[in-house]
Amino acid sequence: MPIRLENVGIAVRDLEAAIAFFTDLGLTVLGRDTVSGEWADTAVGLDGNHVRIALLQTPDGEGRLELFEYIHPDAIETEPTRPNEIGMHRVAFSVDDIDAALDIAARHGCHPLRGVATYRDIYKLSYIRGPSGILVMLAEDLTKT
């Protein structure tokens, strides 16, 4: 059976702020919707499920993020994920210029957890806290220069 990754879904506190962050990094909004109804309750497993969603795509057309903001039930605030926690961890993006990407992130109040690291002269990479505390890894391939 062939399988392909469709998208990564991320619940956010503020959908517009998350869209602004990811579109400034270079993703494009493919569509937006408000979703509710029995089918959504069944699919997600929550009664009264009602969310605003946006589907974004990377410039190469391969990667997609589905961002969603809960209208009902109320969103549950949690502590931001730490790099060593079990479960959904982070979303990672290849960028042509990590310094430019970090400047964009900073304009949204999003900063590296510690700094920028270089891995074997192959990658420069950094984990940042994105909107709603999402862990985002940015990686610049140094072999492409």
Secondary structure, DSSP 8 states (H G I E B T S, - for coil): -------EEEE-S-HHHHHHHHHHTT-EEEEEEEEESHHHHHHHT-TT-EEEEEEEE-TTS--EEEEEEEEES---------TT-SS---EEEEES-HHHHHHHHHHTT--BSS--EEETTTEEEEEEE-GGG-EEEEEEEGGG-
